[in-house]
Amino acid sequence: MQKVKIFSGSSNRALAEEICSSLGIPLGNVAISRQQSGEIHVSYEEPIRTCHVFIVQALSHPVNEHLVELMIMIDAAKRASAKTINLVIPYYGYARQERKSAPREPISAKLVADVLTTVGAHRIITVDLHADPIQGFFEIPVDHLTALDLIIRHLKSQNIVNPVVVSPDAGRASTAEKLANYLDCPFAIMIKNRPAHNQSEITHIIGEVEGMTPIIIEDLIDTGSTIVNVVEALHKKGAHDAYVCATHGLFSANAIEKLTHPNIRQVVVTDTIALSDHSDKFFVLPMSPLIATAIKIISEGGSLDKLFQIGG
């Protein structure tokens, strides 16, 4: 670890500091500034020649600012002769654009992968991608971590009575089934229609939920509208107040206000995205120990299998 240096972009410095604390090394010094024209300037304030550099940057709001900032940090590290440039991207932005759903649309998740690789990244460490195949968009190693273990441990500590795991759509069904198996409970699937981006309509519920406590599992929460629709549909079917679990809390617009819904008992997220303001209903799980262990294994050699003790 002597040649490992960790730096933070501006998206989630607190997470970077906690990762360094777990590893027992200081967070590297890098100056990031904006010129009056809006251009981003980066300068590493310590030598990184022949070092293994890890840059922590979530591609959260404002995603384009954070993406360009990350690109410039990569370029600066490359020109400073870093031996390897490893990106810790807890939340991978543009992941929901991983395929064409209509003619003349981009596959932006692949575009971002190409750009980061072309600029000079050697490895990606990320958490709970929106779609697993995104790993294949990169021509460099991708270490795909999951927060499912943390979520399972937290839910078991809650002693939930008569739980049922609910997938908000068919895309989360495999995760919901895995979670249900570890909690030893049934699961249900919501069938929904998307008339437009960030909009959804629940059409059917497959599975029994009446008299049960729903545990809704998602990879991310953006505007909160889908979650509220799911919760209300479950309530109409006779379900109790729900637990909402997601790895990434984007919480765009007034999402946090929406999630104070009376039929939501608790919202469980991780700190992959910096969360400054939230209500007592929110419980934030720390990702720094998991990411720090991954960095240590990558730097010193070994297998990441040991990180997936429950949900892997």
C-alpha positions in Angstrom: 0.0 0.0 0.0 3.0 2.3 0.1 2.6 3.3 -3.5 -1.2 3.7 -3.3 -2.6 7.2 -3.3 -6.3 8.0 -3.1 -7.8 11.2 -4.3 -11.4 12.6 -4.3 -13.4 14.5 -6.8 -16.0 16.9 -5.6 -19.0 14.5 -5.7 -18.5 12.6 -2.5 -15.4 13.7 -0.5 -16.8 12.3 2.8 -16.9 8.8 1.3 -13.3 9.1 0.1 -12.2 10.3 3.6 -13.9 7.3 5.2 -12.2 4.9 2.7 -8.8 6.4 3.6 -9.6 6.1 7.3 -10.5 2.4 6.9 -7.1 1.9 5.1 -5.1 4.0 7.5 -3.7 6.3 4.8 -4.2 10.0 4.2 -6.5 11.3 1.5 -4.3 12.8 -1.3 -4.2 16.5 -1.9 -5.6 17.7 -5.2 -6.8 21.2 -6.1 -10.0 21.4 -8.1 -11.3 24.8 -9.2 -13.7 26.4 -11.7 -12.6 29.3 -13.8 -15.1 32.1 -14.3 -15.9 30.6 -17.7 -16.9 27.4 -16.0 -13.9 25.4 -17.1 -12.5 22.9 -14.6 -8.9 23.0 -13.5 -7.2 20.2 -11.6 -3.7 20.1 -10.0 -2.3 17.2 -7.9 -0.4 18.8 -5.0 1.9 15.9 -4.3 4.0 13.6 -6.4 2.2 10.6 -8.0 4.9 9.3 -10.3 4.9 5.5 -10.4 2.0 5.4 -7.9 -1.2 3.4 -8.1 -3.7 6.3 -8.1 -7.4 5.7 -7.0 -9.8 8.5 -7.8 -13.1 8.5 -5.9 -15.9 10.1 -7.9 -19.6 9.3 -8.1 -21.3 10.3 -11.3 -24.2 11.9 -9.5 -25.9 15.2 -9.9 -24.7 17.3 -11.6 -23.6 14.3 -13.6 -22.0 16.1 -16.5 -19.9 18.3 -14.2 -18.7 15.3 -12.3 -17.9 13.3 -15.4 -15.8 16.1 -17.0 -14.1 16.7 -13.7 -13.2 12.9 -13.5 -11.9 13.0 -17.1 -9.6 15.9 -16.3 -8.4 14.2 -13.1 -7.5 11.1 -15.1 -5.7 13.2 -17.7 -3.7 15.1 -15.0 -2.7 11.8 -13.3 -1.6 10.2 -16.6 0.5 13.3 -17.5 2.0 13.1 -14.0 3.3 9.6 -14.7 1.0 7.6 -12.4 1.6 3.9 -12.8 -2.0 3.0 -12.8 -5.2 5.0 -12.7 -8.1 3.3 -10.9 -11.5 4.8 -10.8 -13.8 4.3 -7.8 -17.2 5.2 -9.2 -19.7 4.2 -6.4 -22.6 5.3 -8.6 -22.1 5.0 -12.4 -24.2 7.7 -14.1 -25.9 7.1 -17.4 -26.3 3.4 -16.5 -30.0 3.6 -17.2 -29.2 4.2 -20.9 -27.6 0.8 -21.4 -29.6 -0.2 -24.4 -31.7 1.2 -27.2 -35.4 1.0 -26.4 -36.4 3.0 -29.5 -34.8 3.8 -32.9 -32.2 6.6 -33.1 -31.4 6.5 -29.4 -27.8 6.4 -27.9 -26.3 3.8 -25.6 -24.8 6.4 -23.3 -23.5 3.9 -20.7 -21.2 2.5 -23.4 -20.2 6.0 -24.5 -19.1 6.9 -20.9 -17.2 3.6 -20.7 -15.4 4.3 -23.9 -14.6 7.9 -22.9 -13.2 6.9 -19.5 -11.0 4.2 -21.0 -9.8 6.4 -23.8 -8.8 9.2 -21.4 -6.6 6.8 -19.5 -8.4 4.7 -16.8 -6.9 1.3 -16.1 -9.6 -0.2 -13.8 -13.1 0.6 -12.6 -14.5 -0.2 -9.1 -18.2 0.4 -8.9 -21.3 -0.7 -6.9 -24.6 -2.2 -8.1 -24.7 -1.2 -11.7 -28.2 -0.7 -13.1 -27.6 -3.6 -15.5 -24.8 -6.2 -15.1 -23.9 -6.3 -18.8 -22.5 -2.8 -18.5 -19.3 -4.5 -17.1 -18.8 -5.7 -20.7 -18.8 -2.2 -22.1 -15.3 -1.7 -20.7 -12.1 -3.0 -22.3 -10.4 -2.7 -18.8 -11.1 -4.7 -15.6 -14.3 -3.9 -13.8 -14.8 -4.9 -10.1 -18.5 -4.9 -9.5 -19.3 -4.7 -5.8 -22.7 -5.0 -4.3 -24.5 -3.5 -1.2 -26.9 -6.5 -1.0 -24.9 -8.0 1.9 -25.2 -4.8 3.9 -28.9 -4.5 3.2 -29.6 -8.1 4.2 -27.8 -7.7 7.5 -29.7 -4.5 8.2 -33.1 -6.0 7.4 -32.4 -9.1 9.6 -31.7 -6.7 12.5 -35.1 -5.1 12.1 -37.0 -8.4 13.0 -39.7 -7.6 10.3 -42.9 -9.5 10.9 -44.4 -11.4 8.0 -42.1 -9.9 5.3 -42.5 -10.2 1.5 -39.8 -8.9 -0.9 -41.2 -6.9 -3.7 -39.5 -6.2 -7.1 -40.8 -2.9 -8.6 -40.4 -4.4 -12.1 -39.2 -7.5 -13.9 -35.7 -6.2 -14.1 -35.2 -6.4 -10.4 -36.8 -9.9 -10.1 -33.5 -11.8 -9.7 -32.3 -9.5 -7.0 -35.6 -9.7 -5.2 -35.6 -13.5 -5.4 -32.0 -13.6 -4.0 -33.0 -11.3 -1.1 -36.1 -13.3 -0.4 -34.1 -16.5 -0.2 -31.7 -15.0 2.4 -34.6 -13.6 4.4 -36.5 -16.9 4.0 -39.7 -15.1 2.8 -41.8 -15.0 -0.3 -41.4 -12.3 -3.0 -43.7 -10.5 -5.4 -43.3 -8.6 -8.7 -44.9 -5.4 -9.9 -45.7 -5.1 -13.6 -45.5 -1.5 -14.7 -45.7 0.6 -17.8 -43.4 3.6 -18.5 -45.2 6.2 -20.6 -42.1 8.5 -20.4 -38.7 8.8 -18.6 -39.1 9.1 -14.8 -42.7 8.1 -15.1 -44.3 4.7 -14.3 -47.7 3.2 -13.9 -48.4 0.0 -11.9 -50.6 -2.4 -13.9 -50.4 -5.7 -12.0 -49.0 -7.3 -8.9 -47.9 -10.9 -9.1 -47.7 -12.5 -5.7 -49.6 -12.4 -2.4 -49.0 -9.2 -0.3 -52.2 -8.8 1.8 -51.4 -8.7 5.5 -47.7 -8.7 4.9 -44.8 -6.2 5.3 -43.3 -5.3 1.9 -39.6 -4.9 1.4 -39.1 -3.1 -1.9 -35.7 -3.6 -3.4 -34.3 -1.2 -6.1 -30.8 -0.4 -7.4 -31.5 3.4 -7.2 -34.2 5.9 -6.3 -34.4 9.0 -8.5 -37.5 11.1 -8.3 -39.3 8.7 -5.9 -42.4 8.6 -8.0 -42.1 4.9 -8.9 -41.6 4.0 -5.2 -44.6 5.9 -4.1 -46.7 4.3 -6.9 -45.5 0.9 -5.7 -46.2 1.6 -2.1 -49.7 2.9 -2.8 -50.5 -0.1 -5.0 -49.4 -2.5 -2.2 -51.4 -0.6 0.4 -54.5 -0.9 -1.8 -53.9 -4.7 -1.8 -53.9 -4.8 2.0 -50.1 -4.7 2.6 -48.7 -3.1 5.7 -46.3 -0.1 5.7 -43.2 -0.8 3.5 -39.5 -0.9 3.8 -37.8 0.7 0.8 -34.2 -0.4 0.1 -31.9 0.9 -2.6 -28.1 1.2 -3.1 -28.1 4.6 -4.7 -30.1 7.5 -3.4 -30.2 10.1 -6.2 -33.2 11.9 -4.7 -33.8 14.3 -7.5 -36.3 17.2 -7.2 -38.6 16.7 -4.2 -37.9 12.9 -3.8 -37.1 13.1 -0.1 -40.4 14.8 0.6 -42.2 12.1 -1.4 -40.5 9.4 0.5 -41.9 10.6 3.8 -45.1 8.9 2.6 -47.2 7.6 5.5 -47.1 4.0 4.1 -43.3 4.0 4.1 -41.8 2.7 7.3 -38.1 3.1 6.5 -35.9 4.1 3.5 -32.6 2.2 3.5 -29.8 3.5 1.2 -26.0 3.6 1.1 -23.6 6.5 1.0 -22.5 5.9 -2.6 -24.0 9.3 -3.2 -23.6 12.1 -0.7 -26.8 12.6 1.2 -26.9 15.8 3.3 -30.6 16.3 4.1 -33.0 13.5 5.0 -35.8 12.7 7.5 -35.7 10.2 10.4 -37.2 7.6 8.1 -33.9 7.3 6.3 -31.1 4.8 7.3 -27.8 5.2 5.5 -25.4 2.2 5.3 -21.7 2.9 5.0 -19.9 1.6 1.9 -16.4 2.7 2.9 -15.3 -0.6 4.6 -16.3 -2.7 1.5 -14.6 -0.3 -1.0 -11.5 0.0 1.2 -11.2 -3.8 1.4 -11.5 -4.0 -2.4 -8.8 -1.4 -2.9 -6.5 -3.3 -0.5 -7.1 -6.6 -2.3 -6.5 -5.1 -5.7 -3.3 -3.4 -4.5 -1.8 -6.4 -2.7 -3.2 -9.2 -4.7 -5.9 -11.8 -3.8 -9.5 -12.5 -4.7 -12.6 -10.3 -4.2 -14.8 -13.3 -3.5 -14.4 -12.8 0.2 -16.4 -9.6 -0.1 -19.5 -11.4 -1.1 -20.4 -13.4 2.0 -24.2 -13.3 1.8 -25.6 -11.7 -1.3 -22.9 -12.6 -3.8 
